[in-house]
């Protein structure tokens, strides 16, 4: 079974130096997350509901 290529998006909080950034790729059922400085490392994936909960939690802390 082949895995489709993912479209990665970098955080809007990314600095020009590229430090401390994550990238996400959104599919129908999951959100894939990776470190933009180490794209060779395998990303992790969470369900869309879990991602929405995390973003809501992080937004309150911003």
N, CA, C and O atoms as CSV, one atom per row, in Angstrom:
chain,resi,resn,atom,element,x,y,z
A,1,UNK,N,N,0.848,-1.179,0.000
A,1,UNK,CA,C,0.000,0.000,0.000
A,1,UNK,C,C,0.889,1.236,0.000
A,1,UNK,O,O,1.790,1.352,0.832
A,2,UNK,N,N,0.647,2.152,-0.918
A,2,UNK,CA,C,1.466,3.359,-0.969
A,2,UNK,C,C,0.831,4.461,-0.131
A,2,UNK,O,O,-0.389,4.535,0.015
A,3,UNK,N,N,1.681,5.302,0.408
A,3,UNK,CA,C,1.227,6.434,1.210
A,3,UNK,C,C,1.238,7.681,0.341
A,3,UNK,O,O,2.248,7.972,-0.300
A,4,UNK,N,N,0.133,8.425,0.305
A,4,UNK,CA,C,0.140,9.641,-0.512
A,4,UNK,C,C,1.104,10.682,0.054
A,4,UNK,O,O,1.327,10.745,1.263
A,5,UNK,N,N,1.661,11.485,-0.821
A,5,UNK,CA,C,2.553,12.570,-0.397
A,5,UNK,C,C,1.739,13.589,0.391
A,5,UNK,O,O,0.620,13.928,0.005
A,6,UNK,N,N,2.294,14.072,1.484
A,6,UNK,CA,C,1.600,15.041,2.331
A,6,UNK,C,C,2.020,16.464,1.967
A,6,UNK,O,O,3.169,16.702,1.593
A,7,UNK,N,N,1.092,17.396,2.076
A,7,UNK,CA,C,1.384,18.817,1.888
A,7,UNK,C,C,1.642,19.420,3.261
A,7,UNK,O,O,0.737,19.496,4.091
A,8,UNK,N,N,2.872,19.846,3.498
A,8,UNK,CA,C,3.271,20.356,4.811
A,8,UNK,C,C,3.146,21.873,4.854
A,8,UNK,O,O,3.461,22.566,3.886
A,9,UNK,N,N,2.683,22.369,5.985
A,9,UNK,CA,C,2.536,23.809,6.217
A,9,UNK,C,C,3.293,24.195,7.478
A,9,UNK,O,O,3.137,23.571,8.528
A,10,UNK,N,N,4.116,25.233,7.363
A,10,UNK,CA,C,4.915,25.692,8.494
A,10,UNK,C,C,4.111,26.666,9.348
A,10,UNK,O,O,3.269,27.406,8.839
A,11,UNK,N,N,4.372,26.659,10.619
A,11,UNK,CA,C,3.702,27.549,11.557
A,11,UNK,C,C,3.882,29.010,11.158
A,11,UNK,O,O,4.957,29.408,10.708
A,12,UNK,N,N,2.834,29.802,11.324
A,12,UNK,CA,C,2.927,31.236,11.040
A,12,UNK,C,C,3.812,31.947,12.058
A,12,UNK,O,O,4.201,33.094,11.839
A,13,UNK,N,N,4.136,31.285,13.169
A,13,UNK,CA,C,5.028,31.849,14.172
A,13,UNK,C,C,6.494,31.559,13.866
A,13,UNK,O,O,7.372,31.910,14.654
A,14,UNK,N,N,6.762,30.929,12.741
A,14,UNK,CA,C,8.119,30.595,12.353
A,14,UNK,C,C,8.937,31.859,12.133
A,14,UNK,O,O,8.480,32.805,11.493
A,15,UNK,N,N,10.138,31.863,12.666
A,15,UNK,CA,C,11.009,33.021,12.469
A,15,UNK,C,C,11.822,32.844,11.186
A,15,UNK,O,O,11.829,31.768,10.589
A,16,UNK,N,N,12.487,33.885,10.781
A,16,UNK,CA,C,13.317,33.841,9.576
A,16,UNK,C,C,14.463,32.847,9.727
A,16,UNK,O,O,14.945,32.300,8.734
A,17,UNK,N,N,14.905,32.608,10.970
A,17,UNK,CA,C,15.991,31.665,11.209
A,17,UNK,C,C,15.519,30.215,11.128
A,17,UNK,O,O,16.342,29.307,11.013
A,18,UNK,N,N,14.207,29.983,11.185
A,18,UNK,CA,C,13.684,28.628,11.073
A,18,UNK,C,C,13.795,27.815,12.350
A,18,UNK,O,O,13.691,26.589,12.314
A,19,UNK,N,N,14.004,28.477,13.476
A,19,UNK,CA,C,14.141,27.729,14.723
A,19,UNK,C,C,12.778,27.560,15.403
A,19,UNK,O,O,11.847,28.328,15.164
A,20,UNK,N,N,12.689,26.555,16.240
A,20,UNK,CA,C,11.501,26.296,17.060
A,20,UNK,C,C,10.216,26.247,16.250
A,20,UNK,O,O,9.224,26.875,16.620
A,21,UNK,N,N,10.226,25.514,15.161
A,21,UNK,CA,C,9.054,25.459,14.299
A,21,UNK,C,C,8.526,24.038,14.164
A,21,UNK,O,O,9.265,23.058,14.263
A,22,UNK,N,N,7.242,23.966,13.937
A,22,UNK,CA,C,6.646,22.706,13.552
A,22,UNK,C,C,5.971,22.906,12.208
A,22,UNK,O,O,5.669,24.026,11.794
A,23,UNK,N,N,5.747,21.789,11.544
A,23,UNK,CA,C,4.983,21.785,10.312
A,23,UNK,C,C,3.860,20.783,10.487
A,23,UNK,O,O,4.022,19.774,11.175
A,24,UNK,N,N,2.732,21.054,9.874
A,24,UNK,CA,C,1.602,20.138,9.940
A,24,UNK,C,C,1.139,19.794,8.538
A,24,UNK,O,O,1.267,20.589,7.607
A,25,UNK,N,N,0.600,18.596,8.408
A,25,UNK,CA,C,-0.039,18.143,7.172
A,25,UNK,C,C,-1.381,17.551,7.583
A,25,UNK,O,O,-1.446,16.646,8.415
A,26,UNK,N,N,-2.430,18.067,6.999
A,26,UNK,CA,C,-3.781,17.676,7.399
A,26,UNK,C,C,-4.379,16.741,6.354
A,26,UNK,O,O,-4.390,17.035,5.159
A,27,UNK,N,N,-4.874,15.613,6.839
A,27,UNK,CA,C,-5.598,14.679,5.981
A,27,UNK,C,C,-7.032,14.592,6.481
A,27,UNK,O,O,-7.412,15.272,7.434
A,28,UNK,N,N,-7.809,13.763,5.839
A,28,UNK,CA,C,-9.220,13.653,6.200
A,28,UNK,C,C,-9.428,13.254,7.665
A,28,UNK,O,O,-10.341,13.755,8.321
A,29,UNK,N,N,-8.589,12.360,8.172
A,29,UNK,CA,C,-8.804,11.847,9.523
A,29,UNK,C,C,-7.726,12.226,10.525
A,29,UNK,O,O,-7.948,12.118,11.731
A,30,UNK,N,N,-6.571,12.665,10.062
A,30,UNK,CA,C,-5.469,12.928,10.987
A,30,UNK,C,C,-4.742,14.224,10.667
A,30,UNK,O,O,-4.856,14.776,9.573
A,31,UNK,N,N,-3.994,14.687,11.653
A,31,UNK,CA,C,-3.078,15.807,11.486
A,31,UNK,C,C,-1.687,15.261,11.796
A,31,UNK,O,O,-1.440,14.754,12.890
A,32,UNK,N,N,-0.792,15.367,10.836
A,32,UNK,CA,C,0.586,14.908,10.985
A,32,UNK,C,C,1.428,16.101,11.419
A,32,UNK,O,O,1.250,17.213,10.923
A,33,UNK,N,N,2.342,15.859,12.346
A,33,UNK,CA,C,3.156,16.939,12.910
A,33,UNK,C,C,4.623,16.521,12.844
A,33,UNK,O,O,4.973,15.385,13.165
A,34,UNK,N,N,5.472,17.458,12.423
A,34,UNK,CA,C,6.914,17.172,12.393
A,34,UNK,C,C,7.694,18.426,12.762
A,34,UNK,O,O,7.178,19.542,12.708
A,35,UNK,N,N,8.943,18.213,13.137
A,35,UNK,CA,C,9.884,19.280,13.450
A,35,UNK,C,C,10.464,19.784,12.134
A,35,UNK,O,O,11.039,19.002,11.377
A,36,UNK,N,N,10.325,21.064,11.852
A,36,UNK,CA,C,10.798,21.598,10.568
A,36,UNK,C,C,12.322,21.549,10.431
A,36,UNK,O,O,12.847,21.633,9.321
A,37,UNK,N,N,13.029,21.416,11.548
A,37,UNK,CA,C,14.492,21.334,11.494
A,37,UNK,C,C,14.979,19.910,11.246
A,37,UNK,O,O,16.150,19.703,10.926
A,38,UNK,N,N,14.087,18.923,11.393
A,38,UNK,CA,C,14.475,17.522,11.251
A,38,UNK,C,C,13.392,16.772,10.481
A,38,UNK,O,O,12.725,15.895,11.031
A,39,UNK,N,N,13.223,17.119,9.210
A,39,UNK,CA,C,12.148,16.534,8.409
A,39,UNK,C,C,12.387,15.064,8.070
A,39,UNK,O,O,11.471,14.378,7.616
A,40,UNK,N,N,13.606,14.578,8.284
A,40,UNK,CA,C,13.882,13.165,8.042
A,40,UNK,C,C,13.305,12.289,9.153
A,40,UNK,O,O,13.041,11.105,8.944
A,41,UNK,N,N,13.114,12.869,10.317
A,41,UNK,CA,C,12.521,12.119,11.434
A,41,UNK,C,C,11.052,11.867,11.135
A,41,UNK,O,O,10.355,12.722,10.589
A,42,UNK,N,N,10.607,10.699,11.496
A,42,UNK,CA,C,9.214,10.325,11.246
A,42,UNK,C,C,8.261,11.245,12.018
A,42,UNK,O,O,8.439,11.440,13.220
A,43,UNK,N,N,7.260,11.808,11.350
A,43,UNK,CA,C,6.292,12.665,12.045
A,43,UNK,C,C,5.337,11.824,12.892
A,43,UNK,O,O,5.247,10.609,12.715
A,44,UNK,N,N,4.640,12.464,13.792
A,44,UNK,CA,C,3.591,11.757,14.516
A,44,UNK,C,C,2.245,12.266,14.033
A,44,UNK,O,O,2.151,13.347,13.452
A,45,UNK,N,N,1.216,11.492,14.273
A,45,UNK,CA,C,-0.118,11.865,13.807
A,45,UNK,C,C,-1.105,11.781,14.957
A,45,UNK,O,O,-1.008,10.909,15.820
A,46,UNK,N,N,-2.045,12.696,14.953
A,46,UNK,CA,C,-3.123,12.705,15.937
A,46,UNK,C,C,-4.441,12.847,15.187
A,46,UNK,O,O,-4.478,13.331,14.055
A,47,UNK,N,N,-5.507,12.425,15.825
A,47,UNK,CA,C,-6.821,12.600,15.234
A,47,UNK,C,C,-7.174,14.078,15.168
A,47,UNK,O,O,-6.636,14.888,15.922
A,48,UNK,N,N,-8.074,14.420,14.267
A,48,UNK,CA,C,-8.455,15.827,14.103
A,48,UNK,C,C,-9.095,16.387,15.367
A,48,UNK,O,O,-8.878,17.552,15.700
A,49,UNK,N,N,-9.881,15.575,16.080
A,49,UNK,CA,C,-10.485,16.047,17.327
A,49,UNK,C,C,-9.421,16.326,18.384
A,49,UNK,O,O,-9.500,17.320,19.107
A,50,UNK,N,N,-8.430,15.447,18.469
A,50,UNK,CA,C,-7.334,15.653,19.411
A,50,UNK,C,C,-6.539,16.908,19.080
A,50,UNK,O,O,-6.146,17.652,19.979
A,51,UNK,N,N,-6.302,17.145,17.801
A,51,UNK,CA,C,-5.575,18.343,17.368
A,51,UNK,C,C,-6.366,19.602,17.715
A,51,UNK,O,O,-5.802,20.584,18.198
A,52,UNK,N,N,-7.674,19.569,17.466
A,52,UNK,CA,C,-8.521,20.731,17.777
A,52,UNK,C,C,-8.487,21.020,19.274
A,52,UNK,O,O,-8.454,22.181,19.681
A,53,UNK,N,N,-8.495,19.980,20.090
A,53,UNK,CA,C,-8.428,20.163,21.540
A,53,UNK,C,C,-7.086,20.786,21.940
A,53,UNK,O,O,-7.044,21.704,22.758
A,54,UNK,N,N,-5.994,20.282,21.361
A,54,UNK,CA,C,-4.661,20.825,21.655
A,54,UNK,C,C,-4.574,22.295,21.253
A,54,UNK,O,O,-4.091,23.116,22.033
A,55,UNK,N,N,-5.030,22.640,20.059
A,55,UNK,CA,C,-4.954,24.028,19.586
A,55,UNK,C,C,-5.793,24.938,20.484
A,55,UNK,O,O,-5.371,26.045,20.820
A,56,UNK,N,N,-6.975,24.471,20.868
A,56,UNK,CA,C,-7.809,25.262,21.779
A,56,UNK,C,C,-7.120,25.489,23.108
A,56,UNK,O,O,-7.187,26.587,23.661
A,57,UNK,N,N,-6.459,24.468,23.629
A,57,UNK,CA,C,-5.726,24.583,24.884
A,57,UNK,C,C,-4.551,25.548,24.731
A,57,UNK,O,O,-4.327,26.405,25.586
A,58,UNK,N,N,-3.799,25.402,23.629
A,58,UNK,CA,C,-2.627,26.264,23.408
A,58,UNK,C,C,-3.028,27.721,23.200
A,58,UNK,O,O,-2.307,28.623,23.624
A,59,UNK,N,N,-4.158,27.960,22.558
A,59,UNK,CA,C,-4.613,29.327,22.298
A,59,UNK,C,C,-4.930,30.058,23.594
A,59,UNK,O,O,-4.723,31.268,23.693
A,60,UNK,N,N,-5.425,29.342,24.573
A,60,UNK,CA,C,-5.734,29.947,25.875
A,60,UNK,C,C,-4.450,30.358,26.565
A,60,UNK,O,O,-4.449,31.320,27.333
A,61,UNK,N,N,-3.357,29.657,26.312
A,61,UNK,CA,C,-2.063,29.914,26.953
A,61,UNK,C,C,-1.273,30.994,26.244
A,61,UNK,O,O,-0.283,31.480,26.791
A,62,UNK,N,N,-1.677,31.389,25.041
A,62,UNK,CA,C,-0.924,32.327,24.215
A,62,UNK,C,C,-0.942,33.733,24.806
A,62,UNK,O,O,-0.353,34.651,24.235
